[in-house]
Amino acid sequence: MKTIKVILVIISLMVVAFLATGFLIKETTYTVKVTINKPLNEVFTSFTNIDNSKNWMPEIQEIETINKNFGITGSTYKLKILNQEQPIFVTERVMAYVPKEKYTVFMDAENMLTKYDYLFSEENDKTTIELNARRQSETYLMGCMFPFFKGNFITQDQLILNNFKDFIEKD
């Protein structure tokens, strides 16, 4: 009986700690980088062309333009992404577009809200893309899980940047 009480106390403490995560950590942030052996103008133009996304993110099945603004900022797209054989629909909105400097998008992926802030810099005809990502959830329980998946988020976004590097350096 004493063993059962100890186990229940441990489980209760773990549940409380898990739920407390949602109160203490409201968003998950991280940074990843990639350096590309191409000039800044070519990298920025290719990266910000939404139609090129399928070339380095093969899980994108469809891209639908909802609203395309002349100045790019405010443009909105709907993406159909295949995730483990299950389609996910993502709304992507361009928040900032500063040619050859910054490209910021906000993505709503079924309760996962992500702001991707891409910063571009050039040195010796090599371009560095630095991604500052900020993730949060619309639901409390999912928000409690995000800090535990931070490593997965970093790995996934680094892979996407590496895929882009491979794609653009092929030419």
C-alpha positions as CSV (number, residue, x, y, z in Angstrom):
1,M,0.0,0.0,0.0
2,K,2.9,2.4,0.8
3,T,4.4,1.7,-2.6
4,I,1.2,2.6,-4.3
5,K,1.0,5.9,-2.4
6,V,4.6,6.7,-3.4
7,I,3.9,6.0,-7.0
8,L,0.7,8.1,-7.0
9,V,2.6,11.0,-5.4
10,I,5.3,10.8,-8.0
11,I,2.8,10.7,-10.8
12,S,0.9,13.6,-9.3
13,L,4.0,15.7,-9.0
14,M,4.9,14.9,-12.6
15,V,1.5,15.9,-13.8
16,V,1.6,19.2,-11.8
17,A,5.1,19.9,-13.2
18,F,3.9,19.3,-16.7
19,L,0.9,21.5,-16.3
20,A,3.0,24.2,-14.6
21,T,5.1,24.4,-17.8
22,G,2.2,26.0,-19.6
23,F,2.0,28.8,-17.0
24,L,5.8,29.4,-16.8
25,I,6.7,29.1,-20.5
26,K,4.3,30.9,-22.9
27,E,6.4,30.4,-26.1
28,T,9.3,28.4,-27.3
29,T,12.1,30.4,-29.1
30,Y,15.3,29.3,-30.8
31,T,17.8,30.3,-33.6
32,V,19.3,28.2,-36.4
33,K,21.7,29.3,-39.2
34,V,23.0,28.3,-42.5
35,T,25.7,29.7,-44.8
36,I,25.3,29.4,-48.5
37,N,28.0,29.7,-51.2
38,K,25.9,32.1,-53.3
39,P,25.5,35.9,-53.4
40,L,22.8,37.5,-51.3
41,N,20.6,38.8,-54.1
42,E,20.2,35.3,-55.6
43,V,19.6,33.6,-52.2
44,F,17.0,36.2,-51.1
45,T,15.1,36.1,-54.4
46,S,15.0,32.3,-54.5
47,F,14.1,31.9,-50.8
48,T,11.2,34.4,-50.8
49,N,9.6,33.0,-54.0
50,I,6.8,30.9,-52.5
51,D,6.7,28.7,-55.5
52,N,10.2,27.5,-54.9
53,S,9.3,26.2,-51.4
54,K,8.4,22.7,-52.9
55,N,12.0,22.3,-54.1
56,W,13.4,22.1,-50.5
57,M,10.3,21.1,-48.6
58,P,9.0,18.1,-50.4
59,E,6.3,17.6,-47.8
60,I,4.4,20.6,-49.3
61,Q,1.7,19.2,-51.6
62,E,-0.1,22.3,-52.6
63,I,0.3,26.1,-52.4
64,E,-2.7,28.3,-52.9
65,T,-2.4,32.0,-53.0
66,I,-5.2,33.6,-50.9
67,N,-3.9,37.2,-51.2
68,K,-0.8,38.5,-53.0
69,N,0.2,42.1,-52.3
70,F,2.4,44.1,-54.6
71,G,4.8,44.9,-51.8
72,I,4.8,41.2,-50.7
73,T,4.1,42.2,-47.0
74,G,0.6,41.0,-46.1
75,S,0.5,38.3,-48.8
76,T,-1.3,35.2,-47.6
77,Y,-1.0,31.6,-48.7
78,K,-2.6,28.3,-47.8
79,L,-0.2,25.3,-47.8
80,K,-1.2,21.6,-47.8
81,I,1.6,19.7,-46.1
82,L,1.8,16.0,-45.8
83,N,2.9,14.9,-42.3
84,Q,3.1,11.2,-41.7
85,E,0.6,10.5,-44.4
86,Q,-1.8,13.0,-42.8
87,P,-2.5,16.3,-44.5
88,I,-2.1,19.5,-42.5
89,F,-3.3,22.8,-43.7
90,V,-1.2,25.8,-42.9
91,T,-1.9,29.5,-43.4
92,E,1.2,31.5,-44.0
93,R,1.2,35.3,-43.9
94,V,4.1,37.5,-44.9
95,M,4.7,40.0,-42.0
96,A,7.8,41.7,-43.2
97,Y,9.7,41.9,-46.4
98,V,12.9,44.0,-46.6
99,P,14.8,43.1,-49.8
100,K,18.1,41.4,-49.1
101,E,17.7,41.9,-45.3
102,K,14.7,40.3,-43.7
103,Y,11.7,38.1,-44.5
104,T,9.2,37.4,-41.7
105,V,6.3,35.0,-41.9
106,F,3.6,34.0,-39.5
107,M,2.2,30.5,-39.8
108,D,-0.9,29.0,-38.3
109,A,-0.7,25.2,-38.5
110,E,-3.7,23.8,-36.7
111,N,-3.1,25.2,-33.2
112,M,0.6,25.8,-33.7
113,L,1.4,29.5,-34.2
114,T,4.9,30.2,-35.4
115,K,6.7,33.4,-36.3
116,Y,9.7,32.8,-38.5
117,D,12.0,35.8,-38.7
118,Y,14.7,35.2,-41.4
119,L,17.7,37.6,-41.4
120,F,20.0,37.7,-44.4
121,S,23.6,38.8,-44.5
122,E,26.5,38.5,-46.9
123,E,30.2,38.3,-46.5
124,N,32.7,37.3,-49.3
125,D,29.9,36.3,-51.7
126,K,28.5,33.9,-49.1
127,T,25.1,34.4,-47.6
128,T,24.0,33.6,-44.1
129,I,20.4,33.0,-43.3
130,E,19.6,33.3,-39.6
131,L,16.2,32.0,-38.5
132,N,14.8,33.3,-35.2
133,A,11.7,31.2,-34.5
134,R,9.0,31.8,-32.0
135,R,6.3,29.1,-31.4
136,Q,3.2,29.1,-29.2
137,S,0.0,27.2,-29.1
138,E,-3.7,28.1,-29.2
139,T,-4.4,25.4,-26.7
140,Y,-3.0,25.2,-23.2
141,L,-2.1,21.5,-23.2
142,M,-0.2,21.7,-26.5
143,G,1.6,24.7,-25.1
144,C,2.7,22.6,-22.1
145,M,4.4,20.2,-24.6
146,F,6.3,22.7,-26.7
147,P,9.3,23.2,-24.4
148,F,9.8,19.4,-24.4
149,F,9.8,19.4,-28.3
150,K,12.2,22.3,-28.7
151,G,15.0,20.0,-29.9
152,N,12.7,18.5,-32.5
153,F,11.7,22.0,-33.7
154,I,15.4,23.0,-34.0
155,T,16.3,19.9,-35.9
156,Q,13.3,20.3,-38.3
157,D,14.0,23.9,-39.1
158,Q,17.8,23.3,-39.5
159,L,17.0,20.5,-41.9
160,I,14.8,22.8,-44.0
161,L,17.5,25.5,-44.2
162,N,20.1,22.8,-45.1
163,N,17.7,21.5,-47.8
164,F,17.4,25.1,-49.2
165,K,21.2,25.3,-49.2
166,D,21.5,22.1,-51.2
167,F,18.8,23.2,-53.6
168,I,20.3,26.6,-54.4
169,E,23.9,25.5,-54.5
170,K,23.1,22.9,-57.2
171,D,23.2,25.5,-59.9
